[in-house]
Amino acid sequence: MKKFYLLILLSSFVVASFAQQLRLGVTLSGGGALGFAHIGALQALEEYGLHPQFVSGTSMGAVVGSFYAAGYTPQQILVMTQQEKMYKKSKLIKVMPHSAATGLSTHNALRTVLKKYIPSDDFDSLPKRFFCCATDLTNGKAAYFGHGKRMSEYVVASASIPGVFDAVTIDSINYVDGGALNNIPAQPIRPLCDVVIGVNVDTYDQGMRLTGPISVLNKTVKVVLANNAKQGANMCDFLISIPHNKKISSFSFGRYKDIYMNGYITVKKYIEEHPEILKYADRREQAPAEIPVSAQPQN
């Protein structure tokens, strides 16, 4: 009988140790305004006890991921978006002549918010391990950053849409949006994690109709993103794709509430349909968060 109880005790210890030591990661895709869905996605993951300690992201995924890795809850990130008016294109994009312009606008608004909320500006100071991906134009390759100072500059580089925002020069190397070469950057966290969850907010729509030059350009970009994301997507143990209303695009910043809720609802549905993911949930108790009235979807 003593041996039986000892075996039960040992089994419980092994299970508890496994849960405690499990290294869970999340990788967040780029997608412009569609990236607001990442906030809702993280909210849903946490409500089911899935608390990633490793985070990687490209473009808008890097922006949301940096705040999450800094210790802000998804709810706090949503409130931050509202308070800082990061959903207004006029706030983010200011078309004006400036010296050495390599884009229509600087990314100073994002820089200011990053430094305000993450004043250490240091990857190594974050509670969670965080990596962002940017496209190295000088050497023609995807580059990953996760250590040292000037974190805000690397996040800004990761989110610098070519032609829209200035290229970012760091140590004589020019960088633009990481989505140009890798839209699901699981590579830097895969070796560090037991389980990686990928969230892709910019999925390819095969049925997108060609109605003119702009639609051709948009579909071409979608094809590029879909193909450069394949390697990272294949590294994920779970890949959650967030579909969007056809009237919502990467520049629909004003629809951030709807996009946020879409990410939240989609991930909750995914978890309910894939209960095996809950094997990796921890045991901390967390009731479903109440969505702020100010964040309710627009009619």
C-alpha positions in Angstrom: 0.0 0.0 0.0 2.9 2.3 0.8 4.4 1.6 -2.6 1.1 2.5 -4.2 0.9 5.9 -2.5 4.5 6.5 -3.3 3.9 5.8 -6.9 0.9 8.2 -7.0 2.9 10.9 -5.3 5.8 10.4 -7.7 3.4 10.5 -10.7 1.9 13.8 -9.4 5.3 15.3 -9.0 6.3 14.3 -12.6 3.1 15.8 -14.0 3.5 19.0 -12.0 7.1 19.3 -13.0 6.2 18.8 -16.7 3.6 21.5 -16.5 5.9 23.9 -14.7 8.8 23.3 -17.1 6.9 23.2 -20.3 8.2 26.0 -22.6 5.3 27.4 -24.6 5.8 29.9 -27.4 3.7 32.0 -29.7 4.6 33.5 -33.0 2.5 36.4 -34.4 2.3 37.3 -38.1 2.3 40.6 -39.8 -0.8 42.1 -41.4 -1.0 45.8 -40.8 -4.3 46.7 -39.1 -5.3 43.0 -39.2 -2.7 42.6 -36.5 -5.1 44.0 -33.9 -6.5 40.4 -34.0 -3.4 39.3 -32.1 -4.6 41.2 -29.1 -7.9 39.2 -29.0 -6.0 36.0 -29.9 -3.7 36.4 -26.9 -6.7 37.2 -24.7 -8.4 34.0 -25.7 -5.2 31.9 -25.2 -4.8 33.3 -21.6 -8.4 32.6 -20.7 -7.8 28.9 -21.5 -4.6 28.8 -19.4 -2.2 29.1 -22.3 0.4 31.7 -21.2 3.4 31.8 -23.7 6.8 32.7 -22.2 8.4 33.0 -25.6 7.1 35.4 -28.2 8.2 36.2 -31.8 6.6 38.5 -34.3 6.8 40.2 -37.6 5.5 43.8 -38.4 2.2 44.3 -36.4 2.8 41.0 -34.8 6.1 42.4 -33.5 4.4 45.5 -32.2 1.8 43.6 -30.2 4.3 40.9 -29.2 6.7 43.5 -27.8 4.1 44.9 -25.4 2.9 41.4 -24.5 6.5 40.3 -23.8 7.0 43.4 -21.7 4.3 42.1 -19.3 1.2 44.0 -20.5 -2.0 41.9 -20.6 -4.0 41.8 -23.8 -6.6 44.0 -22.2 -4.0 46.6 -21.3 -2.6 46.5 -24.8 -6.2 47.2 -26.1 -6.6 50.1 -23.7 -3.2 51.4 -24.8 -4.3 51.3 -28.4 -7.3 53.4 -27.6 -5.5 55.9 -25.3 -2.6 56.4 -27.7 -5.0 56.5 -30.7 -2.9 53.9 -32.5 -6.0 53.0 -34.6 -5.9 56.3 -36.4 -4.1 56.4 -39.7 -3.6 60.1 -39.3 -1.7 59.4 -36.1 0.5 56.6 -37.6 1.1 58.0 -41.1 2.0 61.6 -41.5 2.8 62.3 -45.1 5.3 65.2 -45.1 8.6 66.0 -46.6 11.6 65.1 -44.5 15.3 64.8 -45.0 16.7 61.5 -46.5 13.1 60.3 -47.0 12.9 56.6 -48.0 9.1 56.4 -47.4 6.1 58.6 -47.3 6.1 58.9 -43.5 8.4 58.4 -40.6 7.5 55.9 -37.9 7.9 58.4 -35.0 4.5 57.8 -33.6 5.3 54.1 -33.0 8.7 54.9 -31.7 7.2 57.3 -29.1 4.7 54.8 -27.8 7.3 52.0 -27.6 9.7 54.1 -25.6 6.8 55.3 -23.4 5.5 51.9 -22.4 8.8 50.0 -22.5 11.3 52.6 -21.2 14.1 50.0 -20.7 14.2 49.6 -24.5 16.1 46.4 -24.0 15.2 42.9 -25.2 16.9 41.3 -22.2 14.9 43.2 -19.6 11.5 41.8 -20.7 9.7 39.2 -18.5 9.2 37.0 -21.6 11.7 36.2 -24.3 10.9 38.2 -27.4 12.2 38.2 -31.0 11.2 40.3 -33.9 11.9 39.8 -37.6 12.9 42.5 -40.1 14.1 42.4 -43.7 17.7 43.3 -44.1 17.8 45.2 -47.4 21.6 45.6 -47.3 22.4 41.9 -47.3 19.1 40.6 -48.8 17.9 38.4 -45.9 15.5 38.0 -43.0 17.1 39.1 -39.8 16.0 38.2 -36.2 16.6 40.2 -33.1 16.2 39.2 -29.5 19.0 40.6 -27.4 20.4 44.0 -26.3 19.4 47.6 -26.4 17.5 49.7 -29.0 14.6 47.2 -29.1 12.2 50.0 -30.2 14.3 50.6 -33.3 14.2 46.9 -34.3 10.4 46.7 -33.7 10.0 49.9 -35.8 12.1 48.3 -38.5 10.0 45.1 -38.4 6.9 47.2 -39.0 8.2 49.6 -41.6 6.0 48.8 -44.6 8.2 49.5 -47.7 7.3 52.7 -49.4 4.9 53.8 -46.7 7.4 54.2 -43.9 11.0 55.1 -44.0 13.5 52.3 -44.0 15.3 52.1 -40.7 19.1 52.2 -40.6 20.8 50.5 -37.7 24.6 50.1 -37.6 24.8 51.0 -41.4 22.3 48.3 -42.3 18.9 49.2 -43.9 15.8 47.4 -42.7 12.1 47.3 -43.7 9.1 45.2 -42.8 9.9 41.6 -41.8 6.8 40.4 -43.7 8.7 40.9 -47.0 10.7 37.8 -46.3 9.1 36.0 -43.3 5.5 36.6 -42.2 5.4 33.8 -39.6 8.8 34.0 -37.8 8.8 30.9 -35.7 12.5 30.2 -36.4 14.0 32.0 -33.5 11.8 30.5 -30.8 11.4 27.0 -32.2 14.6 25.7 -30.7 13.7 27.2 -27.3 10.1 25.8 -27.0 8.4 22.5 -26.5 5.3 23.8 -28.1 4.8 26.7 -30.6 1.4 28.3 -31.4 1.3 30.3 -34.6 -1.3 33.0 -35.2 -1.7 34.1 -38.8 -3.9 37.2 -39.4 -3.1 37.7 -43.1 -4.2 34.5 -44.8 -4.3 34.0 -48.6 -7.8 34.3 -50.2 -7.8 32.2 -53.4 -11.2 33.6 -54.3 -10.0 37.3 -54.4 -11.2 38.8 -57.6 -9.1 40.9 -59.9 -10.9 44.1 -60.5 -8.1 46.4 -61.5 -4.4 47.2 -61.0 -4.7 47.7 -57.2 -6.4 44.3 -56.8 -3.6 42.7 -58.8 -1.0 44.3 -56.5 -2.9 43.3 -53.4 -3.2 39.6 -54.5 0.5 39.5 -55.5 1.4 40.7 -52.0 -0.8 38.1 -50.5 0.9 35.4 -52.6 4.3 36.5 -51.5 3.3 36.5 -47.8 1.7 33.1 -48.1 4.7 31.6 -49.6 7.4 33.2 -47.4 5.4 32.1 -44.3 5.4 28.4 -45.1 8.6 27.5 -43.4 7.6 29.2 -40.2 4.1 27.8 -40.4 5.5 24.3 -40.7 7.4 24.8 -37.4 4.3 25.5 -35.4 2.6 22.7 -33.5 -0.7 24.6 -33.8 -1.4 27.2 -36.5 -4.4 29.4 -36.0 -5.6 31.4 -39.1 -7.8 34.4 -38.5 -10.2 34.9 -41.4 -11.5 38.5 -42.0 -14.5 40.2 -43.5 -13.8 41.0 -47.1 -14.4 44.7 -46.4 -11.6 44.8 -43.8 -8.0 45.2 -45.1 -4.5 45.7 -43.8 -5.3 49.5 -43.6 -8.6 49.2 -41.8 -7.1 50.7 -38.6 -10.4 52.3 -37.7 -12.0 48.9 -37.4 -9.6 47.8 -34.7 -12.5 46.8 -32.3 -14.0 44.4 -34.9 -10.6 43.0 -35.7 -9.8 42.5 -32.0 -13.0 40.7 -31.4 -12.6 38.5 -34.5 -9.2 37.3 -33.2 -10.7 36.6 -29.8 -13.7 34.7 -31.1 -11.7 32.8 -33.7 -9.1 31.5 -31.2 -11.8 30.5 -28.7 -13.5 28.5 -31.4 -10.2 27.0 -32.5 -9.4 25.8 -28.9 -12.9 24.3 -28.5 -12.4 22.4 -31.8 -8.8 21.4 -30.9 -9.0 20.4 -27.2 -5.7 18.7 -27.4 -4.0 22.1 -27.2 -5.3 22.3 -23.6 -2.7 19.7 -22.6 -0.3 22.6 -22.6 -2.4 24.9 -20.4 -1.2 25.7 -16.9 -3.4 25.4 -13.8 -3.6 29.1 -12.8 -7.3 30.1 -12.5 -8.5 32.9 -14.7 -12.1 33.8 -15.3 -13.0 35.1 -18.8 -12.1 38.8 -19.0 -14.9 41.3 -19.4 -14.5 43.1 -22.7 -14.6 46.9 -22.0 -17.6 48.6 -23.3 -15.4 50.9 -25.3 -14.0 47.9 -27.1 -17.2 46.4 -28.2 -17.5 45.8 -32.0 -18.8 48.6 -34.2 -22.1 48.3 -35.9 
